[in-house]
Amino acid sequence: MAGCGLFDDDPEPPPPPDALQPVLDEALALAAACDRLAVAEPELAARLTPLASDHRAHATELARVIGAEIPSSAPSAGAPAVGGSRADLRKAVQAAQRTATTAARQAPAGRAALVGSIAACRATHVEALK
């Protein structure tokens, strides 16, 4: 019975990744980068610890909204690599802020407020990293 699908053993294709997955990946990567830089440059720890906490809070809420699991260790392979200097971190935060801004513009109303607030927070982080 070709074509009826009753005996079709092909698995369903996986759903496409959620549009907010890149914002989540960046939040995790930025939190980890803040932690690494705080260890490498202890004089920046007081400035970086709250930023890392913000990124973790964003990741937690994004994961809840999109139904994703937060990895217990390293950021996912989709997360951008962040260099080891404050300037590198600032550039990564700027790029992540642009990602969040674009995602907020494209998100449905129920998600736009969350992603817009993440974009705004990332903008303040850019200033904090000057």
Contacts in CASP RR format, 6 or more apart in sequence:
PFRMAT RR
TARGET T0000
AUTHOR 0000-0000-0000
METHOD contacts of the structure
MODEL  1
MAGCGLFDDDPEPPPPPDALQPVLDEALALAAACDRLAVAEPELAARLTP
LASDHRAHATELARVIGAEIPSSAPSAGAPAVGGSRADLRKAVQAAQRTA
TTAARQAPAGRAALVGSIAACRATHVEALK
1 7 0 8 1.000
18 66 0 8 1.000
18 67 0 8 1.000
18 68 0 8 1.000
19 103 0 8 1.000
19 106 0 8 1.000
19 107 0 8 1.000
20 62 0 8 1.000
20 65 0 8 1.000
20 66 0 8 1.000
20 103 0 8 1.000
20 107 0 8 1.000
20 111 0 8 1.000
20 115 0 8 1.000
21 66 0 8 1.000
21 68 0 8 1.000
22 78 0 8 1.000
22 99 0 8 1.000
22 103 0 8 1.000
23 58 0 8 1.000
23 62 0 8 1.000
23 96 0 8 1.000
23 99 0 8 1.000
23 100 0 8 1.000
23 103 0 8 1.000
23 115 0 8 1.000
23 118 0 8 1.000
24 58 0 8 1.000
24 59 0 8 1.000
24 62 0 8 1.000
24 63 0 8 1.000
24 66 0 8 1.000
24 68 0 8 1.000
25 75 0 8 1.000
25 76 0 8 1.000
25 78 0 8 1.000
25 79 0 8 1.000
25 80 0 8 1.000
26 79 0 8 1.000
26 80 0 8 1.000
26 92 0 8 1.000
26 95 0 8 1.000
26 96 0 8 1.000
26 99 0 8 1.000
26 100 0 8 1.000
27 55 0 8 1.000
27 56 0 8 1.000
27 58 0 8 1.000
27 59 0 8 1.000
27 62 0 8 1.000
27 96 0 8 1.000
27 118 0 8 1.000
28 55 0 8 1.000
28 59 0 8 1.000
28 70 0 8 1.000
28 71 0 8 1.000
28 75 0 8 1.000
28 76 0 8 1.000
28 79 0 8 1.000
29 75 0 8 1.000
29 79 0 8 1.000
29 80 0 8 1.000
29 81 0 8 1.000
29 82 0 8 1.000
29 92 0 8 1.000
30 51 0 8 1.000
30 52 0 8 1.000
30 55 0 8 1.000
30 82 0 8 1.000
30 89 0 8 1.000
30 92 0 8 1.000
30 93 0 8 1.000
30 96 0 8 1.000
30 125 0 8 1.000
31 52 0 8 1.000
31 55 0 8 1.000
31 56 0 8 1.000
31 59 0 8 1.000
32 74 0 8 1.000
32 75 0 8 1.000
32 82 0 8 1.000
33 82 0 8 1.000
33 83 0 8 1.000
33 84 0 8 1.000
33 88 0 8 1.000
33 89 0 8 1.000
33 92 0 8 1.000
34 48 0 8 1.000
34 49 0 8 1.000
34 51 0 8 1.000
34 52 0 8 1.000
34 55 0 8 1.000
34 89 0 8 1.000
35 48 0 8 1.000
35 52 0 8 1.000
36 84 0 8 1.000
37 44 0 8 1.000
37 48 0 8 1.000
37 84 0 8 1.000
37 85 0 8 1.000
37 86 0 8 1.000
37 89 0 8 1.000
38 44 0 8 1.000
38 45 0 8 1.000
38 48 0 8 1.000
38 49 0 8 1.000
38 52 0 8 1.000
39 45 0 8 1.000
40 84 0 8 1.000
41 86 0 8 1.000
44 86 0 8 1.000
47 128 0 8 1.000
47 129 0 8 1.000
51 125 0 8 1.000
51 128 0 8 1.000
51 129 0 8 1.000
54 121 0 8 1.000
54 125 0 8 1.000
58 118 0 8 1.000
58 121 0 8 1.000
59 70 0 8 1.000
60 70 0 8 1.000
61 114 0 8 1.000
62 68 0 8 1.000
62 114 0 8 1.000
62 118 0 8 1.000
63 69 0 8 1.000
63 70 0 8 1.000
65 111 0 8 1.000
65 114 0 8 1.000
80 92 0 8 1.000
80 95 0 8 1.000
80 96 0 8 1.000
82 88 0 8 1.000
82 89 0 8 1.000
82 92 0 8 1.000
83 89 0 8 1.000
83 92 0 8 1.000
86 129 0 8 1.000
89 129 0 8 1.000
90 126 0 8 1.000
90 129 0 8 1.000
90 130 0 8 1.000
93 122 0 8 1.000
93 125 0 8 1.000
93 126 0 8 1.000
93 129 0 8 1.000
94 126 0 8 1.000
96 122 0 8 1.000
97 119 0 8 1.000
97 122 0 8 1.000
97 123 0 8 1.000
97 125 0 8 1.000
97 126 0 8 1.000
100 115 0 8 1.000
100 116 0 8 1.000
100 118 0 8 1.000
100 119 0 8 1.000
100 122 0 8 1.000
101 116 0 8 1.000
101 119 0 8 1.000
103 115 0 8 1.000
103 119 0 8 1.000
104 112 0 8 1.000
104 115 0 8 1.000
104 116 0 8 1.000
104 118 0 8 1.000
104 119 0 8 1.000
105 112 0 8 1.000
107 115 0 8 1.000
END
